[in-house]
């Protein structure tokens, strides 16, 4: 049994809730603007078992409903069916972490971690406070119009135990426990003296069973609950009802989650569909005799074989929820309705969200509850949008209630008649068919890698936009999005050019890692950052960048690709004379040489090159290093710094006999010729070896030349390095992806390629990068007949570049350069881009160029160009409420304008620019992550995190007695986060979504409300307490207790010394040494 939870007492909870509401306008860090205020005329109001509820939505039995704060927060945001977390007799050992909601929802958590009566106390606290809040907020109606639905498990013996019998008794009549709370409430808040709170918490129960529970046992438990306790009952059914083959076909074939493997044991032992149908019929009869109702809850999670590193080693099974579970659950509902009839009551909780909620209600699913959706960024306040989208859908259907809504939806798709049940079944059948092809539930739609940065995470100042962190050039993405959102493209372009030497090129060709890391990815789809950049550059007018004229040493740059041009741009902006030596006839590197024109037309590329010339960059093309000049020549010409940015333009070979035959092409050479409109004759059947960026360009170029193209790759398509956008483009353009094939032999006839013989592979154990290693299937080969084979499996640097005297190389054969400066082992020689990294992205190479330039400026004693302080937008006033409100809403991405697939036969650019309205709308989806993070606050189901506001400040304290040296500490950001350790059970959800490398529940200041528990901590623990006329904060650090007392003065005491500080400035006054030991350095860190 976990001892991590230390629930807050009811008196403290009362003070917390109402003080927070009155002083901050929020409760449990949810601003009042996010509360759902019911309306008497809401069309979705519905009656369940004689009780009217204000909305048909709620929170499923799970992590949100185990402590009172989560239950109350859910109700405030619109949940009116609160399915309390499952209570059972036996203790549960839960591994940590136990939740992973990266994309598909996975968990290994179980039921309530508190004992049955302690669980009831949490539910009763929430019940009383919900009634009090309904009164305090003056919402319509005599009561909260809310249902508590208890959930119990897992076997008949446990249900009959004394702790569970007492639990059922308390649920039926809270009695003395309720009276005690009402007295406490009245004492603390006299305005509630006449508050009426029903002593019965619930008349409804859901039975949750373990996988493999026999039909007879389930029937016996449900009968016991209905007949002996008079409870309206539901049984939670499992997706395994559908059968292993059907489930696997949906998860793998329809949805593309090929890495999720259902647990075969669940299908062998669980209830079968025909058994469930018989059980439902039997229990409906039992319910009728008992004078209650019976229904089913859909659905439980799907057991999967544990793979990868989702949970601690040793876990054999994990459980699936969220978006891939949704289509499965809809199929179960449709099959049960067909088999059991329209009267079957179905409560739905499988992957529900704000967008599919209207479909579920129109299909007769009431209520609709959710869990996984609320564990994602935005958290519990996402609930409000469920009501908003449903109200909008019902308004469009001119429906005054849910029955009429179902009928209107059904009639719009051919249903005839007035039967409401038949209309709902009609809608369910349609939805069950369409949901299998809905892109919202298909793996490839979202690119949610769960990749976290290497950025450190500390107690304070953790706000940094993930898009900036991910960008190789530290592009200030949020600022230029804000400018576009208000219609100022010129200002946006100015912000872009400040960081970006190739804005037009990158607006078309960047692989946009910023979008992969965008917080919006965890809501719907990432912001179209690259497309907005393109819009800004196309609508900003001519650049007005000017370079100062200064007497500075000249710099030579070898290579006119992204790294070299970025270094040139940064150096020229600071006034340094720069000459770029480029081997090709034009600068631009692989951008101008190999990137197909359907991605970036020549005219667009030339705009960036001209901007560089306009600021005075001297470009000398047709100058090849080691052929036309060397380092000695550059020194003779007076260059005092040299940047080696020669790229990696030499294609790698397969190492197979026969690959020099006619018809076998190097990918880069092929792309160069195609770019020059001199493409070779490929024949009809073309194969591409590889699945990276170059391979994608080769495949899409070859098909535009009239070939039938297939990409041949040794891994599964889902694990290719290609961006999902490129994989979709392959499919749209008719290119075949042949996965799990490894080239073995080039077959030749009369000196010409005729076919490629391949070894059949299969996925093996995960490698270091998490992808399954491909393993050969012994004795299985296949032959792919080809007219041409294009090899795109990687690149190497030019041999002459690597042969520079005294130049150190890495083990991989690349130039060794300091990652912080770009300096090499050769004096006055810097290196960056692909020659250092190996084949990489344009933006990464450009980032190296900027880094190198700034180090050269440091050597020259020149300040790098800086942005003006007034260009940064700082939050003010009610900004926190506004920012948190935006984080509660999902907004679908504005589609990028593209040529239809059937019009892509030529080399016209596939994508075009946003219109002004489209750009402003899309930019407006930005969540301003440079102003606020607090993601951990929103994803915690227990509301264990809080955001607090501070005025940025700095303090300086003496390093030792009588010393003039000081220790300086500062807080730079206005919004900080702390964690209430008593409400945290280390589920890991905060860490999953934190954009840093840290663990918020461990790294942020841990407020420990239980004093005894506080005293057991070694470090990073704080205990607040109030005294008459003052406030004290205790801290545990280094195994010792420290104290900071606010009153008329500010007093610190710790194991070494006591000190008085000025309350407003924290300037140190009197210091008294209490430990005469080592006082050379006073440790003020805990005081800070």
Steps between C-alpha positions, in 0.01 A plus 500: 500500500651832397565748779573790266156659528448714812154648446434846637253522788150631430545825703816589312334411170210735579734787575709422193204496261323815614809708578636416155170594339473832682862612480615356167178435314603137454469159664778242485676719243199509267398856432134592530493581128543125440204393714202357315191694603186300417203664332138398564443488124801285412368249243720215623351485851388142555331278757666181625313264732274785612780752560546801275862573415614829351728339241532146359876510557720384781834364611559126484608301803872563503773728627285817489246360746717355775548817709251774581689779316486310169130428541417861586712634214325266256159620616602865470598443137175331399501137614158407635551124506790429733606137484693457822819301480456127549502388863590145591605296800850394414793740497665573170871533433533757223827542314632850438458657252162348419359729226632589154275717283755597232265404216310177549412482868686234696485421869573239763302668777211333674235595753485750784818489706320599819309256720122486440402729788778748428378502140147573618628792708648656187175450310295647784729805528449562130121440524459760775722759338330461161166581666659794682659633182174468307345726764798738521525544122125560480456263210143419391299221658441387858788248486815431295313267260788255533528122536767311689548153350695263722727238347591177678691180432640245457349176632193383689695413813640852517158659454367305799789597731437718804693805366299491177167448684579808709589690184161418343328597825673839509417566135134432578503721810798715595333565836733626771785561256281741303375675814857551619597661170195724491580625852859569397386678186259720697765582760749608237247650258179605676329581170449126453304450823185403310671299227320176421714208389345156429636231727492244218796553269399264224236261369719377215787254481734375231661160540859477385640150471842355438573361157397136489218533753242226414151593383343334802710700744410824322130412514519414867670832588258715298200314645639561850536874433153539349301269723673547836588869477232627260756663272457578132788301355728481201773254418814622331573281198833442329610559138597133488128429434576567133749215467874511444492499121247783476677715761836450334360590158365828636806597703754399235327519161246779541680721751866420432609439861709204390726515805211429738454127547187382685559255784379160376418382853228765530316359200533144622352564845270804462128510435404423139238698307237226510558452873463874555173510305358216712624666820341832407162334438518319833597809699237721336243258637662506844499880499131513414418275796715714731335822381825646368667535161788312342740604224855468378799726522720511190771435531782378711855544378655251257783283641819521292834329523740744665770610261775759494559725798144620568505364855753350742671179399313192611153621403359246255167666425391857438154633424387703198270802509459832316461538123566143372255367760221724367426319171520167684248611761262631235510159329411327829207740548369437148524122534331497842217722378443271204500193723325634811259757355451874517397499867847403621641788707859577405726738689802588285856577609734370227710785363225763522600859427346837415492424127333158508266574792206616279529182290485283811197681641318479166572125508316460829804483728407671826689588704836559331794500739868558436838448659792480255408824326523686830845357573641694205609866509207725580376237743165509676398841355478327158158382621341837432550453126296176508197705593585778254534270198184311594300819547621618159416167328155491656440860398589418141252210512237727662469237774349585838603172666724201438223283357409758237871546432539126425192509278621805305842342445342172383258669260788690341645162393185332373321377812123503478248504783480642853645219711767662718667170588510396138645838404778464758579146378510630141749768602709246691520271198612788280755615757639149550567483124649848462715509814728225367612733221509820702849647490464622859554142619773391257858480615646703215282805563696610805877509541523468878844368576509587867847643436614715789778753484827479689421830671553489876203544731535677833296648779425820313494669157415205277303684229645460151300440186562144373504628140794728582683222684458266203609752239860483381513879462297584815235666286265715711194316371238621751581865430467479124181296537356773721586761237333299223196440720442877526561557130855637515690290245777759465578491872482121495756491219724735695490261797570204268799664331649585838579130555463345157751544217290297251138585581354451151673164449412376849142615456477229234752229579563496875418163658343708781606324822326792670167351390585157640563658840210747484273473805202507262607150388354366823167672435425453131773574245808720530503855377588540132814690599685451173199605292450813710866589451450468126192721515684770695795504261275517193292786642758712676651700214872535435742460791653812648797331670809719504853403592724739690833599343775407744872442480506132595707198388358313197361147526505230231225239483559175311163384376193701405240269653274574797779495760731725302227744401371521856847581627539759225168664588578523870851633443391761246227629732779575747708675232757224430619469135406152373590304189326171419685248279255260332600205280178504293388759251258650749491527878239323710655158544258209478209744505581632155666182375274213601174608666231451236330809361159366599613578856686825439494679166818673380339841533443449873855374561649800321318741732706381797824503303431854379431615856846373596659683209311815595662508844843465341581129502757433225412168331765338282350199320685231308775497764570146625708453815831315449467547123468875451626614840620376837531627855841650425350704216232638730760599757703674228188693396471636857210295635537472878229241557377217281171314524495148357141440386555274202209267574469130420418468134655162421240223490561168676486169318329173586822300492343239270651353189345641186392836633710673237287347227294713264176600667642541853514865606637693792208692654674838524630484142154409379343795682764740366425398144125521556534848650691609188224353281744232380350193666619158373264256329390280789275258316166389637580323828708695752608396848630733772723361774469698823228686688654832600456847354711434190318174430164676524617768256627235260173305511280803448724630221507163321122470495480848345724368223236240415637196683329241718682550828546289811700581812687198638579512873632247748280615790126554533365816341387625841864506611650676202683831558277672245264764632132395505426778250733331252350157564152638431631661181637162383161342549312790339727495196473125449846397615524149648685451830650152521592448863715236671718432195881522513698512171713190447593485132480721193394278211653592163448394142738620225648759737165652591293478818196272472395437861589530867502188714402576861514319830164496678531656847286508812490737800726390783570630848513878547836663434658793680270744317188307601431372148482123446822369349439329164583128505535273199233235448715199424457363150250763384591722206309698241597652168386844386526547124641845414619712212678747729620496859572824687713466813434754774638349820718785625784733415865562578717810497742575218827315553710811440319680778575224747868493400585844641827475692463469881120491473355261758215275393237310697469121504231533238738679266358852537682819596536529876380840623417646840118484527492831690721701265564307179879526547712219355847369578643737237569856611255760364287229335139447598272229359129425501208356308504159333879480492481479882158349565471269203191532280265722694235765447523844346401669823754304708777600261384862511503482879863389491579795277349746747685338791831517315446863402432602855816331622703674231348832608605420855859439381487829308364682805176590322152483652255280314182670373236503772127554504370812672358447846171662406445237230418237761140476611454440870181374665294741703183529711255218435739334256521178701126444480501571126791268433350217704164548330662457159666182620155351565386516138580278205513675161545309180789596275437706189583268206805594297401589143629220275467390141262203472690174450364458146652836401856424614631353179740788438743684726277788609527574874267265685420738785396860468468780751223569748256778433504788745197363688642148509837619629346713773265221610777242512745730678226572752515136614838567666493435875772757583729246662769766536274677750364202694561128534310348797441187291555290812225698672247410233584131454498402868175313572527569874550879460827459688675783315433870526617808311597800710585851391806695614659829412839417341775594745860445598668491841861518609626372832846505662705192431645499850523717810666830417553401136436739211434202272136423443283213388240608247174323428221609270154413370450614141154370416164613640341154505638219713378152591493302824370150578282395794680180586213367715278472189765348273524124446791515253288381206754655260255695284668834573837362393351359179394843380769720655704655216820487705716206604368520855236350726264775619367306800858471627664815364248770586462628858319222686241635741440237771187580699537211744760609758603145598553409138691825444750406770590178314626682190870561444475777240261718301209492743309801631231522765294821530324599819335812632555660838308786655606803302754313292592215271776242519645282228702201616742335260695175499838525336809288551314296762442807719201724568512870412244770577398830343250709698307795360369751751606853575844381388629215290693247707700201380636225724691191402764261630787750442355840585203727555446822309264794478419630154311799370147370411478698177853475360645197685809705582684326784512671836603322818667158464551274800718188469347196672754240386862593560619230263575573137374855444734592218203495264149566617256285306207727410353272232218367715407850614469601135 
